[in-house]
């Protein structure tokens, strides 16, 4: 079983991978990484959000005999 790292552990590992200076101490770099990750997460959409948006958008498209499997489409373009 793979251990899932905490955000703080990932930030520390990332910061340890480069040299930092007095202008950018390690603790500031870690806090910046964590704040950036939290900001990015807040701006992300869930799979369910994307499916709903797609279905709502498709409801406005009038195409005869159009069949579409949103689950197949989503899996094709989902980030791995």
C-alpha positions as CSV (number, residue, x, y, z in Angstrom):
1,X,0.0,0.0,0.0
2,X,1.4,3.4,-1.0
3,X,1.5,6.0,1.8
4,X,-0.3,9.2,0.8
5,X,1.8,12.2,1.7
6,X,0.4,15.2,3.4
7,X,0.6,18.6,1.7
8,X,3.3,19.7,4.2
9,X,5.4,16.6,3.4
10,X,5.2,17.2,-0.3
11,X,6.1,20.9,0.2
12,X,9.1,20.0,2.3
13,X,10.3,17.4,-0.3
14,X,9.9,20.0,-3.1
15,X,11.7,22.7,-1.2
16,X,14.5,20.3,-0.3
17,X,15.0,19.6,-4.0
18,X,16.5,23.1,-4.7
19,X,18.8,25.5,-3.1
20,X,17.3,28.4,-1.2
21,X,18.9,31.6,0.0
22,X,18.6,34.0,2.9
23,X,16.2,36.0,0.7
24,X,13.9,32.9,0.5
25,X,14.3,30.9,3.6
26,X,13.1,27.3,3.7
27,X,10.1,28.0,5.9
28,X,8.8,30.7,3.5
29,X,9.3,28.5,0.5
30,X,7.3,25.7,2.2
31,X,4.5,28.1,3.2
32,X,4.4,29.5,-0.3
33,X,4.1,26.0,-1.8
34,X,1.3,25.1,0.5
35,X,-0.6,28.3,-0.2
36,X,-0.2,27.8,-4.0
37,X,-1.5,24.2,-3.7
38,X,-4.5,25.3,-1.7
39,X,-5.2,28.1,-4.2
40,X,-5.1,25.7,-7.1
41,X,-7.4,23.2,-5.4
42,X,-10.0,25.9,-4.8
43,X,-9.9,26.8,-8.5
44,X,-10.3,23.1,-9.6
45,X,-13.6,21.6,-10.7
46,X,-14.7,18.1,-9.7
47,X,-15.5,15.4,-12.2
48,X,-19.2,15.8,-11.3
49,X,-19.0,19.5,-11.9
50,X,-17.6,19.0,-15.3
51,X,-20.2,16.4,-16.2
52,X,-23.0,18.7,-15.2
53,X,-21.6,21.6,-17.1
54,X,-21.2,19.5,-20.2
55,X,-24.7,18.0,-20.0
56,X,-26.2,21.5,-19.4
57,X,-24.3,22.8,-22.5
58,X,-25.4,19.9,-24.6
59,X,-29.0,20.5,-23.6
60,X,-28.8,23.7,-25.7
61,X,-27.5,21.9,-28.8
62,X,-30.2,20.7,-31.2
63,X,-28.7,17.9,-33.3
64,X,-30.9,15.1,-34.6
65,X,-29.9,11.5,-33.7
66,X,-27.0,12.7,-31.6
67,X,-25.8,10.2,-29.1
68,X,-23.0,10.9,-26.6
69,X,-21.6,9.1,-23.6
70,X,-20.3,11.8,-21.3
71,X,-18.5,9.2,-19.1
72,X,-16.5,7.9,-22.0
73,X,-15.7,11.4,-23.1
74,X,-14.6,12.4,-19.6
75,X,-12.3,9.4,-19.2
76,X,-10.7,10.2,-22.5
77,X,-9.7,13.7,-21.5
78,X,-9.3,13.2,-17.7
79,X,-5.9,14.1,-16.3
80,X,-4.1,11.0,-15.2
